[in-house]
Amino acid sequence: MDQAPGSPQNPQDAQGLPGCYRHPDRPTGISCTRCERPICPECMVSASVGFQCPECVRSGSGTGHAPDANQPRTMAGGTITSDPRLVTKVLIGLCLAFFVVQQVVGRQFDERFEMLGLAWVPDLGGLEGVAEGQWYRLLTAMFLHGSYVHIAFNMLSLWWIGGPLEAALGRARYLALYFVSGLAGSALTYLLAAQNQPSLGASGAIFGLFGATAVLMRRLNYDLRPVIALLVINLIFTFNPAFNIAWQAHIGGLVGGLVVGYAMVHAPRERRALVQYGTCGLVLLAVLITVVVRTAQLT
């Protein structure tokens, strides 16, 4: 179960960095290469050299093109939107909706959609699990939760980590990161956990966001000590037998998030989309191979 991490923008307060001109409460060491105003990850737009603020991008490209020739972009190449947390809100809404269904329908709903390798489920009258061809469990388990405390911690973590990360990456890249990390967590659980051990929760995907946040903070030269401390705290809970947590999902999601997150923020501009989505494809290929290998072992 995740501890709710804090905002990644605060660590630099003690160093007296200026605040973003649009978000004064967010200290930043990055400034617009044209107007030199300080800009935070949500506001920075990749330019041929450094980053520009949205106003400078809208006012003109500086190359003789019309003002609308260059659409404002996030630092990862995503489109800047009016609601940079929309996808995060939708994901939280889906998890809450599924949790309501769980409470109404009962345990049988969990047994049909939770992560399970291979086991006899009396309520469903037969063998159930990914090894039986129910690959959808790799995905659906990411939207289920086992208790009010479980979903509360996960949704708070998703809001605090996911919102700023979505703003920095853009919706499509953020969504790709979330699902690839979650599937990586499910795949590692399938490979290493007992075949009859069920698991559920968004923690794998959230750990992926955690990993990507660390990569982003490193890229922006932010102090990594707070995020490392939070990660250590979460890992202590992860490996504590008293909490009965599927550590495989956390580790798989974290590794997937680190790999995809690195590609998202370090991809060269000239072939950015190819590197970013190509990396997502490679991680998904690893997930597929893992599932196929484990299925062969169980069947």
N, C-alpha and C positions, 0 to 999 in steps of 0.2 A: 504494500500500500504506500503510495507516495505521500511525502510531506509536501505541503503547499509552499513552493519556492517564492521568493520575492522578485520584484522587478529588476531586470538586468541593467536598467539605466542609472541606478543610484550610486554604484561604487565609486564614481569619480568625484562625488561632491567634495570630499576632503581635499582634493587637489585643486579646487578653484577653477575648474574648466567653465567656459561660458555656456549658457543655456541656449538651446535651439531657438531661433528667432520666431518660430511658429509655436513651439512648445517650451516655454521658458523653464519648466520644471525638469527638463531632460538635459543634463550636462553632456557636452560632446566635444571631441577634439577634431572634428571634421568641419571644414568650411567650404562654401560655394567657391568654385574657381573663378567665377565671373564677378560676383558682388562681394565675396568674402564674408558673407554672413554665416554664423555657425548653424549647422544643420544636423539633425538627428537621423538615425537609420530610416525612419518613416518618411522623411522629407527628401533625402538625398536621391538624386537621379544620376545614373552613370553617364559620364561624358567621355570624350576621346582622351582627355587628361583629367583625372580626378572625378569630382562629383559637382553637380550644380543643384541649385534649389529649384522648386517647381516654377516660381515666378520668372526666373531667368530663362528656363526652358520654354515657357509659354510665350515670352516676349520675342523670341527669335532664336534661331540656332547659332547665330554668329558666323554663318557660312554663306549668307545670301539667300538661304531658303526662306520660304514663307513661315510665319510663326507657328503654324500648325503642322509643319513638315515633320517635326520630331515630337512624338507623343511622350509625355512624362513617364519615366520608368523608375522602378525601385532599383536598389543597388544590385539585385540579382537579375534584373531585366524584366520583371513583372510590371504590369500596368498599375499605375497609382489610381486608387478608387476613392470615392467619397466616404465609404465605410470600410476602413482597413481591417476591421474585426468581423466582418460578415460571416466568413466561413467558420471561424471559431464559434460564433453564436449558433450557427446551424448545427455544428457537430455536438455542441452541448445540448441543444434542443433535441437532437435525435437520441442521445444517450438518456436524457430524462424521459422521453416518450417511451423508449424501450423499457426503462425501469418501471414506469407505471404499468405497462403491459405485464411485466414480470409479477408485479404485486397482485394484479387482477387474475391472471391465468394460473399462476402458481408454479410449482417446481417442474411440471411437465414441459412448460415453455423453455425453461433453462436446459433441460435434458435434450431438447430437440436442437438447440442452437449454440450451446456452449462448446468450448474447445474440448475435444475428446478424441483420443487415438483410436481405440477399439475396445469395446466392452459390451456386455449383455446388460440391457436396460429393461427391467421388468415392466415398467410403466408404458414403454413403447413396444414391448413384445418381441424384441429381437436384438441382434447385434447392431450397434450404432457406432459411428465415429468416422473420422477422415479416411481411415483404411477401407471403409465400406463405400467409398466414393462420395462421401459427404464433405467435399472440399469447401463448401460454403461456410463451414464452421470456422475456418481460418479467419474469415472476415466477420461473421456475425458475433463471434465471441468478443470482438472489440467494442461492441455497443451494449454489452450486458454487465451488470454489477451484482455483487453478492449481498450487499447490505447498504443501509443509509450512510454509514460512515465511509464505506468503500467509495460510493459514488460521490459523496461530498468532497473527499480529499482529491479524487481524480478530476472532478469538474473545476474545483478551485485551481488546481495545478494547470489544467488546460487553459483556463482563462488568463492566468498570470503569465504563463510562458507562451501560450499560443498566440495571443493578441499581438504583442510586439513582433513576434517572429513572422506572423502573417503580413504585417505592415512592411517588414524589411524584405520579404521574398516575393510578395504578390500572391494572389489567390491560387492560381494553377500550380505553382511550384510548392506552395505551402501544403496544398491538398495532396500532391504527389508524395511529398515528404511524410505526411501523416500516415497515409495508407501503406506506403512501402515499409515504413518502420513498424507499423502494427503487424503486417504480414510476416515480416522478418521475425518478430517476437513469437508469433503463433507457430511459425515453422520450426524454430529452435525448441519450443515447448513440445511440439509433436515428435521431434527427433530424440530429445533427452529425457522427457518426463515419462513416468509410468504410463503404459498404454491405456489403463483404466482410470487414470487420474483426471477428472474434469477441471477446467480452469476458465476464467472469464474476466473481463475488465479491459479498460482502455489504457492500462499502465504501459504496455509495450509501445504503443504509439506515442504516449506522453514522454517516455524515456527517450524516444527518438527525437522529439522536439527539444528535450533537454540537451542531447548531444549536439544538435544543430545550433542551439543557442550558444554553447561553449565555442563552437567553431566561429560563429558570427562575432562574438565578443573578442576573440583572438584576432580576427580580421580587422576589427576596429580599434585594436590596441587598448581595450578595456581591461580593467583589473579582473583576472580570472579567479582570484581567491574565493570570492563569495559563491560563485557557481560550483567550484570544486568542493567547497565545504558542504553545500546543499546536496551535491551528488554523493559525497561520502555518507551523509546522514541517511539519504534514501537507500543506499546500498546496505547500510547496517540493518535497516528495517527489512530490506529484501531478503537477506540471508539469516534473519532471526527466525528459528523454527516456531516460535510462539505465535507468529502472525500467519503461518501457513500460506506464504506467498509463492506464486510460480515464478521463481527467479529467472527461469529460462526466458520468459517473455520480456522481462526487464532488460536482460543482457542482450538478447537478440534485437530488441527495439533500439537500445542504445548504440550498438554497433552499426545497425542500419542507418540511424540518424546521423552518426558521425560521418559515415561514408557519403551519404546523399547530401548532407549539409555542407561538407567540404566542396563537393562538386558545385553546389548552388552558389556559393559565395566566392569561389576561386576560379570558376570557368572563364577562359579568355573571351573577351567580348565578341571577337569575330566568329566564334563558333560556340557561343554560349549555350544555346538551346540544345545543340547536338550533345555537348558534354553533359549537361544537366540531366536531360531525359535519357540519354544513353546510359548514364550511371544508374538511374532508376531502373532501367531495363536489365542491367547486369545484376543488380541486387534481386530483382524479381526472378531472374533466371536461377540464381542461387537458391531462392525460396522454392522454385519448382523442382530443382534437382533434389533438394533436401526432402521434400514431400514424397517424391517418387522413390527415393532410396528407403525411406522409413516405411512406406507402404509395402514395398517389396519384402522388408524384414517381417512385417506383421502378417503378411498373407502368403 
